[in-house]
């Protein structure tokens, strides 16, 4: 039986035995196999790696006013993974650990709910900051140079104490990781101006990272 020149689908010609049903079966099976390969490749392109963690209880580590604290540390012991398609289980959803060495564009985000543990200082700020330290040349070579990308969300509470806010940072990196080592590092930090008492994170706070797309290196 002859085959088409590009996709190699079988098709009958005049010298083939007169078995139309068998010819159709061979063609259908060939199309099905090709379609399955394309569907798998399509899903691989669309379903990029991601990790999402949620705070399931009040964060145990509150922080004082006017100094940044690490969000993951503030919620230590209360994080629960909602989604992790990286193949590397990790509670710190802001880390690029498990996302592989391939260059790409990433988005890191945090949806944060906070409340004072005691006295509310009216009309004070809450600040959520995400920063990524990105190598600008191969970090295995010396000297290794980096650039810092930042995003900031700053809101003011209205005498109630409770605040909900969101911050996201999207950045490109040629070097997410090398081997088992993460070389593009991400920090998600929070500070506040509530001088009357410390502020803690509340349940439903989210941390997430996902790979937006690949980068073609020319």
Secondary structure by P-SEA (a helix, b strand, c coil): cccccccbbbbbcccccccaaaaaaaaaaaaaaaaaaaaaaaaaaccccbbbbbbcccccccccccbbbbcccccccccccccccccccccccccccccccccbbbbbbbbbbbbbccccccbbbbbbbbbbbccccccccccccccccbbbbbbbbcccccccbbbbbbbccccccccccccbbbbbbcccccccbbbbbcccbbbbcccccccccc
